[in-house]
């Protein structure tokens, strides 16, 4: 190939990638929209609870009762969980029936800060109420707003990601991610923010020449928003330490600045201070915050903590891997085994493709890879720790969640492993794991076609699974 043709070839490849990614994102939105109709109401995990949270956060719990009763909870949830199909005539009648709601009665009567968890679907729900639509369309509008936010966040994340965009895009397209993206659950918001945070941190590490206060603020907003929804994700903040300290330019005015020299000089003191702060916070808050209470109990019983974490991984890892790809409804309708295997084969191929690392030596690349795996492990441990209380109340206290301040020192020795963690909690963490894998595949041709081809296959297979589960 002559030098004169090289830029054109590279330009054509870049244009093809842009077209495929943009087309894939449009198809993602349409796929999620189709899922909103293929999956009947109340069939996404905890959807009823999320609607109740929204009504509570706008100080109008009667809104939940009105919408809940109009969509016939007994038919749509209890019977469907038992494996029955949807009565299509009844479903169409519910969709087409006109309802005249008292808009003032359903209007917000104030706001809690907690509405930030559901602010995206809540906007869609209240737009539908303002338009006078029935309960079914109120739910659909909430799902559409969640799906639109997820799609736009994914588009921005793909734009920012410096390497392995195909790996990131593939993970965004897991059928489970699309189901959650088109729901009123805050999982749609958390996954969108998670993918965006991961891409932005790698952008700061490998593309941006300097990191200033605005960059730090963006990272902080994304991290705090998603961890407000699910507190264990706060430890994802460890990811920022992959950013080279030489890039940091946080000016404090005058001669003072937090930069590479400052961090190099004071890093051990700062690290020690952070550890002391965490320990002090755990001691101070252990009797006022249940999550800190559980963490305190685990760290004061290290042998039992290691045992529980180990047994949880051995017992649940296979289920996590399956439910990350696609287990629809209330975890009873899964994608075929061959599809799940194909998903992870493609994931490994894209993860192990050789990519440039901006001049890092082999030793530095290995060190960074190990650190990324450590971050993945720490977040996984935090997710497991957050579910200890749930496991105790469900397994030992017959689901009595009111007993928050149980004697965990005794009870955590009576549970065999930690339950409640699901594969969908790891979706935006998988690119982190993939970026840390050893790279053994050189010259992967046509890689830009992998995610779009997977998307088309996933649409066909998931549609068949959902149609046979709910509608035939």
SULBEL-V811166 format. One record per pair of residues at least 4 apart in sequence whose ideal C-beta (glycine too) atoms are under 8 Angstrom apart, sorted by sequence separation. I is the first residue (numbers start at 1). J is the second residue. If there is no record, write none. Layout:
i=I j=J
i=I j=J
This chain:
i=1 j=5
i=2 j=6
i=4 j=8
i=5 j=9
i=6 j=10
i=7 j=11
i=8 j=12
i=9 j=13
i=10 j=14
i=11 j=15
i=12 j=16
i=13 j=17
i=14 j=18
i=15 j=19
i=16 j=20
i=17 j=21
i=18 j=22
i=19 j=23
i=20 j=24
i=21 j=25
i=22 j=26
i=23 j=27
i=24 j=28
i=25 j=29
i=26 j=30
i=27 j=31
i=28 j=32
i=29 j=33
i=30 j=34
i=31 j=35
i=32 j=36
i=33 j=37
i=34 j=38
i=35 j=39
i=39 j=43
i=43 j=47
i=46 j=50
i=47 j=51
i=48 j=52
i=49 j=53
i=50 j=54
i=51 j=55
i=52 j=56
i=53 j=57
i=54 j=58
i=61 j=65
i=62 j=66
i=63 j=67
i=64 j=68
i=65 j=69
i=66 j=70
i=67 j=71
i=69 j=73
i=72 j=76
i=73 j=77
i=74 j=78
i=75 j=79
i=76 j=80
i=77 j=81
i=78 j=82
i=80 j=84
i=86 j=90
i=87 j=91
i=88 j=92
i=89 j=93
i=90 j=94
i=91 j=95
i=92 j=96
i=93 j=97
i=101 j=105
i=102 j=106
i=103 j=107
i=111 j=115
i=115 j=119
i=118 j=122
i=119 j=123
i=120 j=124
i=121 j=125
i=122 j=126
i=123 j=127
i=124 j=128
i=125 j=129
i=126 j=130
i=127 j=131
i=129 j=133
i=133 j=137
i=134 j=138
i=135 j=139
i=136 j=140
i=137 j=141
i=138 j=142
i=139 j=143
i=140 j=144
i=141 j=145
i=142 j=146
i=143 j=147
i=144 j=148
i=145 j=149
i=146 j=150
i=147 j=151
i=148 j=152
i=149 j=153
i=150 j=154
i=151 j=155
i=152 j=156
i=153 j=157
i=154 j=158
i=155 j=159
i=156 j=160
i=157 j=161
i=161 j=165
i=164 j=168
i=165 j=169
i=166 j=170
i=167 j=171
i=168 j=172
i=169 j=173
i=170 j=174
i=173 j=177
i=174 j=178
i=175 j=179
i=176 j=180
i=177 j=181
i=178 j=182
i=179 j=183
i=183 j=187
i=184 j=188
i=186 j=190
i=187 j=191
i=188 j=192
i=189 j=193
i=190 j=194
i=191 j=195
i=192 j=196
i=193 j=197
i=194 j=198
i=195 j=199
i=196 j=200
i=197 j=201
i=198 j=202
i=199 j=203
i=200 j=204
i=201 j=205
i=202 j=206
i=203 j=207
i=204 j=208
i=211 j=215
i=212 j=216
i=213 j=217
i=214 j=218
i=215 j=219
i=216 j=220
i=217 j=221
i=218 j=222
i=219 j=223
i=220 j=224
i=221 j=225
i=222 j=226
i=223 j=227
i=224 j=228
i=225 j=229
i=226 j=230
i=227 j=231
i=229 j=233
i=243 j=247
i=252 j=256
i=258 j=262
i=259 j=263
i=260 j=264
i=261 j=265
i=262 j=266
i=263 j=267
i=266 j=270
i=267 j=271
i=268 j=272
i=269 j=273
i=270 j=274
i=271 j=275
i=272 j=276
i=273 j=277
i=274 j=278
i=275 j=279
i=276 j=280
i=277 j=281
i=278 j=282
i=279 j=283
i=280 j=284
i=281 j=285
i=282 j=286
i=285 j=289
i=288 j=292
i=289 j=293
i=290 j=294
i=291 j=295
i=292 j=296
i=293 j=297
i=294 j=298
i=295 j=299
i=296 j=300
i=297 j=301
i=298 j=302
i=301 j=305
i=302 j=306
i=303 j=307
i=304 j=308
i=305 j=309
i=306 j=310
i=307 j=311
i=308 j=312
i=309 j=313
i=310 j=314
i=311 j=315
i=312 j=316
i=313 j=317
i=316 j=320
i=317 j=321
i=318 j=322
i=319 j=323
i=320 j=324
i=321 j=325
i=323 j=327
i=327 j=331
i=328 j=332
i=329 j=333
i=335 j=339
i=336 j=340
i=337 j=341
i=338 j=342
i=339 j=343
i=340 j=344
i=341 j=345
i=342 j=346
i=343 j=347
i=344 j=348
i=345 j=349
i=346 j=350
i=347 j=351
i=348 j=352
i=349 j=353
i=360 j=364
i=361 j=365
i=362 j=366
i=363 j=367
i=364 j=368
i=365 j=369
i=366 j=370
i=367 j=371
i=368 j=372
i=369 j=373
i=370 j=374
i=371 j=375
i=372 j=376
i=373 j=377
i=374 j=378
i=375 j=379
i=376 j=380
i=377 j=381
i=378 j=382
i=379 j=383
i=380 j=384
i=381 j=385
i=382 j=386
i=383 j=387
i=384 j=388
i=387 j=391
i=388 j=392
i=389 j=393
i=390 j=394
i=391 j=395
i=392 j=396
i=393 j=397
i=407 j=411
i=408 j=412
i=410 j=414
i=411 j=415
i=421 j=425
i=423 j=427
i=426 j=430
i=429 j=433
i=430 j=434
i=431 j=435
i=432 j=436
i=433 j=437
i=446 j=450
i=448 j=452
i=449 j=453
i=450 j=454
i=451 j=455
i=452 j=456
i=453 j=457
i=454 j=458
i=455 j=459
i=456 j=460
i=457 j=461
i=458 j=462
i=459 j=463
i=460 j=464
i=461 j=465
i=462 j=466
i=463 j=467
i=464 j=468
i=465 j=469
i=466 j=470
i=467 j=471
i=468 j=472
i=1 j=6
i=39 j=44
i=42 j=47
i=55 j=60
i=56 j=61
i=58 j=63
i=68 j=73
i=71 j=76
i=73 j=78
i=74 j=79
i=75 j=80
i=79 j=84
i=86 j=91
i=101 j=106
i=128 j=133
i=133 j=138
i=172 j=177
i=173 j=178
i=180 j=185
i=183 j=188
i=203 j=208
i=211 j=216
i=227 j=232
i=243 j=248
i=251 j=256
i=252 j=257
i=257 j=262
i=258 j=263
i=322 j=327
i=327 j=332
i=328 j=333
i=335 j=340
i=360 j=365
i=392 j=397
i=394 j=399
i=406 j=411
i=466 j=471
i=467 j=472
i=41 j=47
i=42 j=48
i=55 j=61
i=80 j=86
i=171 j=177
i=182 j=188
i=227 j=233
i=251 j=257
i=252 j=258
i=286 j=292
i=287 j=293
i=298 j=304
i=299 j=305
i=327 j=333
i=328 j=334
i=334 j=340
i=393 j=399
i=397 j=403
i=55 j=62
i=115 j=122
i=158 j=165
i=161 j=168
i=180 j=187
i=181 j=188
i=204 j=211
i=208 j=215
i=226 j=233
i=227 j=234
i=250 j=257
i=263 j=270
i=285 j=292
i=286 j=293
i=298 j=305
i=327 j=334
i=357 j=364
i=393 j=400
i=1 j=9
i=55 j=63
i=56 j=64
i=133 j=141
i=180 j=188
i=249 j=257
i=250 j=258
i=323 j=331
i=326 j=334
i=327 j=335
i=357 j=365
i=360 j=368
i=393 j=401
i=52 j=61
i=54 j=63
i=55 j=64
i=128 j=137
i=129 j=138
i=227 j=236
i=250 j=259
i=286 j=295
i=326 j=335
i=397 j=406
i=54 j=64
i=128 j=138
i=158 j=168
i=181 j=191
i=223 j=233
i=226 j=236
i=248 j=258
i=249 j=259
i=282 j=292
i=286 j=296
i=298 j=308
i=325 j=335
i=393 j=403
i=157 j=168
i=158 j=169
i=180 j=191
i=181 j=192
i=204 j=215
i=223 j=234
i=248 j=259
i=281 j=292
i=323 j=334
i=390 j=401
i=52 j=64
i=75 j=87
i=128 j=140
i=248 j=260
i=322 j=334
i=51 j=64
i=125 j=138
i=128 j=141
i=223 j=236
i=247 j=260
i=282 j=295
i=283 j=296
i=326 j=339
i=393 j=406
i=125 j=139
i=127 j=141
i=128 j=142
i=158 j=172
i=177 j=191
i=223 j=237
i=245 j=259
i=246 j=260
i=282 j=296
i=325 j=339
i=326 j=340
i=392 j=406
i=75 j=90
i=154 j=169
i=157 j=172
i=204 j=219
i=245 j=260
i=248 j=263
i=325 j=340
i=389 j=404
i=396 j=411
i=51 j=67
i=125 j=141
i=244 j=260
i=392 j=408
i=51 j=68
i=124 j=141
i=125 j=142
i=282 j=299
i=389 j=406
i=108 j=126
i=124 j=142
i=127 j=145
i=154 j=172
i=200 j=218
i=201 j=219
i=245 j=263
i=322 j=340
i=325 j=343
i=396 j=414
i=107 j=126
i=124 j=143
i=200 j=219
i=245 j=264
i=321 j=340
i=325 j=344
i=389 j=408
i=392 j=411
i=396 j=415
i=48 j=68
i=122 j=142
i=124 j=144
i=388 j=408
i=392 j=412
i=395 j=415
i=121 j=142
i=124 j=145
i=219 j=240
i=72 j=94
i=107 j=129
i=121 j=143
i=123 j=145
i=124 j=146
i=197 j=219
i=200 j=222
i=245 j=267
i=71 j=94
i=106 j=129
i=172 j=195
i=321 j=344
i=392 j=415
i=70 j=94
i=121 j=145
i=171 j=195
i=388 j=412
i=391 j=415
i=395 j=419
i=48 j=73
i=120 j=145
i=121 j=146
i=197 j=222
i=394 j=419
i=103 j=129
i=120 j=146
i=196 j=222
i=197 j=223
i=391 j=417
i=394 j=420
i=103 j=130
i=168 j=195
i=388 j=415
i=391 j=418
i=101 j=129
i=391 j=419
i=42 j=71
i=48 j=77
i=70 j=99
i=103 j=132
i=120 j=149
i=193 j=222
i=197 j=226
i=390 j=419
i=391 j=420
i=41 j=71
i=151 j=181
i=168 j=198
i=388 j=418
i=390 j=420
i=42 j=73
i=101 j=132
i=150 j=181
i=168 j=199
i=387 j=418
i=100 j=132
i=193 j=225
i=194 j=226
i=211 j=243
i=387 j=419
i=43 j=76
i=193 j=226
i=385 j=418
i=387 j=420
i=42 j=76
i=43 j=77
i=147 j=181
i=216 j=250
i=384 j=418
i=387 j=421
i=41 j=76
i=42 j=77
i=66 j=101
i=99 j=134
i=146 j=181
i=147 j=182
i=40 j=76
i=98 j=134
i=99 j=135
i=146 j=182
i=160 j=196
i=189 j=225
i=190 j=226
i=211 j=247
i=43 j=80
i=97 j=134
i=146 j=183
i=189 j=226
i=205 j=242
i=210 j=247
i=211 j=248
i=212 j=249
i=213 j=250
i=384 j=421
i=42 j=80
i=144 j=182
i=146 j=184
i=150 j=188
i=154 j=192
i=157 j=195
i=161 j=199
i=201 j=239
i=205 j=243
i=209 j=247
i=210 j=248
i=211 j=249
i=212 j=250
i=213 j=251
i=383 j=421
i=95 j=134
i=143 j=182
i=146 j=185
i=149 j=188
i=150 j=189
i=153 j=192
i=157 j=196
i=160 j=199
i=163 j=202
i=190 j=229
i=194 j=233
i=197 j=236
i=201 j=240
i=204 j=243
i=205 j=244
i=208 j=247
i=210 j=249
i=211 j=250
i=212 j=251
i=40 j=80
i=66 j=106
i=94 j=134
i=143 j=183
i=149 j=189
i=153 j=193
i=156 j=196
i=160 j=200
i=162 j=202
i=189 j=229
i=190 j=230
i=202 j=242
i=94 j=135
i=95 j=136
i=143 j=184
i=147 j=188
i=150 j=191
i=154 j=195
i=157 j=198
i=158 j=199
i=161 j=202
i=162 j=203
i=198 j=239
i=201 j=242
i=94 j=136
i=95 j=137
i=142 j=184
i=146 j=188
i=150 j=192
i=153 j=195
i=157 j=199
i=160 j=202
i=161 j=203
i=194 j=236
i=197 j=239
i=201 j=243
i=205 j=247
i=383 j=425
i=62 j=105
i=63 j=106
i=146 j=189
i=149 j=192
i=153 j=196
i=156 j=199
i=157 j=200
i=160 j=203
i=162 j=205
i=163 j=206
i=186 j=229
i=190 j=233
i=204 j=247
i=383 j=426
i=62 j=106
i=162 j=206
i=186 j=230
i=139 j=184
i=162 j=207
i=40 j=86
i=60 j=106
i=380 j=426
i=60 j=107
i=160 j=207
i=60 j=108
i=59 j=108
i=60 j=109
i=380 j=429
i=58 j=108
i=59 j=109
i=379 j=429
i=40 j=91
i=58 j=109
i=59 j=110
i=58 j=110
i=59 j=111
i=58 j=111
i=59 j=112
i=376 j=429
i=57 j=111
i=58 j=112
i=57 j=112
i=56 j=112
i=376 j=432
i=57 j=114
i=58 j=115
i=375 j=432
i=376 j=433
i=56 j=114
i=57 j=115
i=125 j=184
i=232 j=291
i=57 j=117
i=231 j=291
i=372 j=432
i=373 j=433
i=376 j=436
i=53 j=114
i=54 j=115
i=57 j=118
i=372 j=433
i=121 j=183
i=121 j=184
i=372 j=435
i=373 j=436
i=53 j=117
i=54 j=118
i=58 j=122
i=70 j=134
i=71 j=135
i=372 j=436
i=53 j=118
i=57 j=122
i=70 j=135
i=71 j=136
i=371 j=436
i=118 j=184
i=369 j=435
i=370 j=436
i=54 j=121
i=121 j=188
i=369 j=436
i=50 j=118
i=54 j=122
i=67 j=135
i=71 j=139
i=118 j=186
i=120 j=188
i=368 j=436
i=369 j=437
i=66 j=135
i=117 j=186
i=120 j=189
i=369 j=438
i=119 j=189
i=50 j=121
i=54 j=125
i=67 j=138
i=118 j=189
i=67 j=139
i=117 j=189
i=309 j=381
i=312 j=384
i=309 j=384
i=308 j=384
i=308 j=388
i=351 j=433
i=347 j=430
i=351 j=434
i=350 j=434
i=351 j=435
i=355 j=439
i=352 j=437
i=354 j=439
i=351 j=437
i=352 j=438
i=353 j=439
i=354 j=440
i=298 j=385
i=347 j=434
i=352 j=439
i=354 j=441
i=51 j=139
i=352 j=440
i=353 j=441
i=354 j=442
i=348 j=437
i=352 j=441
i=353 j=442
i=354 j=443
i=295 j=385
i=298 j=388
i=294 j=385
i=297 j=388
i=331 j=422
i=353 j=444
i=294 j=386
i=349 j=441
i=291 j=385
i=294 j=388
i=350 j=444
i=353 j=447
i=41 j=136
i=291 j=386
i=294 j=389
i=349 j=444
i=327 j=423
i=350 j=447
i=41 j=139
i=291 j=389
i=325 j=423
i=290 j=389
i=323 j=422
i=324 j=423
i=323 j=423
i=324 j=424
i=350 j=450
i=315 j=416
i=316 j=417
i=320 j=421
i=322 j=423
i=323 j=424
i=349 j=450
i=315 j=417
i=320 j=422
i=321 j=423
i=324 j=426
i=37 j=140
i=314 j=417
i=316 j=419
i=320 j=423
i=324 j=427
i=36 j=140
i=308 j=412
i=319 j=423
i=346 j=450
i=311 j=416
i=312 j=417
i=316 j=421
i=311 j=417
i=312 j=418
i=320 j=426
i=324 j=430
i=36 j=143
i=308 j=415
i=36 j=144
i=301 j=409
i=304 j=412
i=346 j=454
i=116 j=225
i=304 j=413
i=308 j=417
i=309 j=418
i=312 j=421
i=308 j=418
i=32 j=143
i=33 j=144
i=36 j=147
i=117 j=228
i=297 j=408
i=301 j=412
i=343 j=454
i=116 j=228
i=117 j=229
i=293 j=405
i=297 j=409
i=342 j=454
i=116 j=229
i=33 j=147
i=290 j=404
i=294 j=408
i=298 j=412
i=32 j=147
i=290 j=405
i=293 j=408
i=297 j=412
i=29 j=147
i=32 j=150
i=339 j=457
i=29 j=148
i=32 j=151
i=339 j=458
i=29 j=151
i=339 j=461
i=28 j=151
i=336 j=461
i=25 j=151
i=28 j=154
i=242 j=368
i=335 j=461
i=335 j=462
i=25 j=154
i=242 j=371
i=336 j=465
i=25 j=155
i=54 j=184
i=241 j=371
i=242 j=372
i=335 j=465
i=334 j=465
i=326 j=458
i=333 j=465
i=22 j=155
i=25 j=158
i=50 j=183
i=51 j=184
i=239 j=372
i=333 j=466
i=50 j=184
i=328 j=462
i=44 j=179
i=50 j=185
i=44 j=180
i=47 j=183
i=50 j=186
i=238 j=374
i=239 j=375
i=326 j=462
i=333 j=469
i=21 j=158
i=47 j=184
i=238 j=375
i=328 j=465
i=332 j=469
i=47 j=185
i=328 j=466
i=44 j=183
i=46 j=185
i=236 j=375
i=326 j=465
i=39 j=179
i=44 j=184
i=45 j=185
i=238 j=378
i=329 j=469
i=44 j=185
i=328 j=469
i=329 j=470
i=35 j=178
i=235 j=378
i=236 j=379
i=21 j=165
i=28 j=172
i=35 j=179
i=235 j=379
i=24 j=169
i=28 j=173
i=32 j=178
i=36 j=182
i=233 j=379
i=31 j=178
i=35 j=182
i=176 j=323
i=179 j=326
i=232 j=379
i=235 j=382
i=17 j=165
i=21 j=169
i=176 j=324
i=234 j=382
i=24 j=173
i=32 j=181
i=33 j=182
i=176 j=325
i=179 j=328
i=233 j=382
i=28 j=178
i=32 j=182
i=174 j=324
i=175 j=325
i=176 j=326
i=232 j=382
i=174 j=325
i=175 j=326
i=176 j=327
i=206 j=357
i=232 j=383
i=174 j=326
i=176 j=328
i=206 j=358
i=175 j=328
i=232 j=385
i=232 j=386
i=231 j=386
i=230 j=386
i=175 j=335
i=174 j=343
i=170 j=346
i=171 j=347
i=170 j=347
i=167 j=347
i=170 j=350
i=167 j=350
i=166 j=350
i=167 j=351
i=164 j=350
i=164 j=351
i=164 j=353
i=164 j=355
i=163 j=355
i=163 j=356
i=236 j=429
i=239 j=432
i=163 j=357
i=230 j=425
i=198 j=428
i=197 j=428
i=191 j=424
i=194 j=427
i=195 j=428
i=198 j=431
i=202 j=435
i=194 j=428
i=198 j=432
i=194 j=429
i=191 j=427
i=195 j=431
i=187 j=424
i=191 j=428
i=190 j=428
i=180 j=424
i=176 j=423
i=177 j=424
i=180 j=427
i=81 j=329
i=176 j=424
i=80 j=329
i=81 j=330
i=83 j=332
i=177 j=427
i=81 j=332
i=176 j=427
i=174 j=427
i=171 j=427
i=171 j=428
i=171 j=430
i=171 j=431
i=168 j=431
i=171 j=434
i=167 j=431
i=164 j=431
i=167 j=434
i=167 j=435
i=164 j=434
i=164 j=435
i=163 j=435
i=173 j=451
i=170 j=450
i=178 j=458
i=166 j=447
i=170 j=451
i=173 j=454
i=166 j=448
i=169 j=451
i=173 j=455
i=175 j=458
i=166 j=450
i=170 j=454
i=174 j=458
i=178 j=462
i=43 j=328
i=44 j=329
i=45 j=330
i=166 j=451
i=173 j=458
i=43 j=329
i=45 j=331
i=175 j=461
i=43 j=330
i=175 j=462
i=39 j=328
i=39 j=329
i=45 j=422
i=88 j=471
i=85 j=469
i=86 j=470
i=85 j=470
i=86 j=471
i=85 j=471
i=85 j=472
i=80 j=470
i=31 j=455
i=27 j=452
i=34 j=459
i=38 j=463
i=24 j=451
i=28 j=455
i=31 j=458
i=35 j=462
i=39 j=466
i=43 j=470
i=20 j=448
i=24 j=452
i=27 j=455
i=31 j=459
i=38 j=466
i=20 j=449
i=23 j=452
i=27 j=456
i=34 j=463
i=38 j=467
i=40 j=470
i=17 j=448
i=20 j=451
i=24 j=455
i=35 j=466
i=39 j=470
i=16 j=448
i=20 j=452
i=27 j=459
i=38 j=470
i=38 j=471
i=13 j=448
